[in-house]
Amino acid sequence: MKDMFIDLAKYRVQRAFESKGDAEILLKSEKVTDSVNRIYQANFYGVKSLLALKMKDSPKHQIVLQTFQENYVLSGEIPKEYGQIVDHSYRSRDEGERRDQIKVTAREAHSLLADCERFLCFVREYLKQFILSYPRKPAEITNDEEECLGKKEEPRDKK
């Protein structure tokens, strides 16, 4: 694998945690719709970091999400719950933007944020394990280690 794809994956997971941080601030400011958008963006960057490991990408969100489902979720490489987390954040964001009569509540946004954090911590640990198995790159990922302390989930072994 080319080093640039590992660097891209590391950059994207960092962006994911930045977007999650923005979502937290927006939610504390009671800007629920904006927070839900950032939650989705954080999950999307997490997905794109995983896809970088397989040297896959697209500028189209639907294609990225479909490729993620096919290459990671349906293959069993990652647990299905993470595919559901990403899908739920996408649908929540989409419904909030396109249907003014359907509003995501602050409580639902807090739940989405907690799921996002679980997903991103999983992604970061997955990337670390992947990079450790790649001999030419160090395993540092982001400076957000404390966010996942006590929430560490191990990636499942590849089948």
ChimeraX attribute file (.defattr): number of C-alpha atoms within 10 A of each C-alpha:
attribute: neighborCount
match mode: 1-to-1
recipient: residues
	/A:1	10
	/A:2	9
	/A:3	12
	/A:4	12
	/A:5	18
	/A:6	24
	/A:7	15
	/A:8	18
	/A:9	27
	/A:10	25
	/A:11	15
	/A:12	22
	/A:13	27
	/A:14	22
	/A:15	20
	/A:16	29
	/A:17	26
	/A:18	17
	/A:19	22
	/A:20	26
	/A:21	18
	/A:22	17
	/A:23	27
	/A:24	21
	/A:25	13
	/A:26	18
	/A:27	21
	/A:28	13
	/A:29	10
	/A:30	13
	/A:31	14
	/A:32	23
	/A:33	22
	/A:34	16
	/A:35	28
	/A:36	31
	/A:37	22
	/A:38	25
	/A:39	33
	/A:40	28
	/A:41	24
	/A:42	31
	/A:43	30
	/A:44	26
	/A:45	23
	/A:46	27
	/A:47	28
	/A:48	26
	/A:49	29
	/A:50	27
	/A:51	22
	/A:52	18
	/A:53	21
	/A:54	15
	/A:55	16
	/A:56	15
	/A:57	17
	/A:58	12
	/A:59	7
	/A:60	8
	/A:61	13
	/A:62	11
	/A:63	12
	/A:64	18
	/A:65	20
	/A:66	12
	/A:67	19
	/A:68	22
	/A:69	21
	/A:70	13
	/A:71	17
	/A:72	20
	/A:73	18
	/A:74	14
	/A:75	14
	/A:76	15
	/A:77	15
	/A:78	20
	/A:79	14
	/A:80	14
	/A:81	12
	/A:82	22
	/A:83	18
	/A:84	14
	/A:85	19
	/A:86	26
	/A:87	17
	/A:88	15
	/A:89	25
	/A:90	22
	/A:91	12
	/A:92	22
	/A:93	22
	/A:94	14
	/A:95	16
	/A:96	19
	/A:97	15
	/A:98	9
	/A:99	9
	/A:100	8
	/A:101	8
	/A:102	11
	/A:103	15
	/A:104	15
	/A:105	13
	/A:106	17
	/A:107	11
	/A:108	14
	/A:109	22
	/A:110	19
	/A:111	12
	/A:112	21
	/A:113	26
	/A:114	14
	/A:115	21
	/A:116	26
	/A:117	22
	/A:118	18
	/A:119	22
	/A:120	24
	/A:121	24
	/A:122	21
	/A:123	25
	/A:124	29
	/A:125	19
	/A:126	18
	/A:127	23
	/A:128	18
	/A:129	14
	/A:130	15
	/A:131	19
	/A:132	14
	/A:133	12
	/A:134	14
	/A:135	9
	/A:136	11
	/A:137	12
	/A:138	11
	/A:139	17
	/A:140	12
	/A:141	20
	/A:142	13
	/A:143	9
	/A:144	13
	/A:145	12
	/A:146	8
	/A:147	14
	/A:148	16
	/A:149	9
	/A:150	7
	/A:151	12
	/A:152	14
	/A:153	15
	/A:154	12
	/A:155	18
	/A:156	11
	/A:157	8
	/A:158	8
	/A:159	6
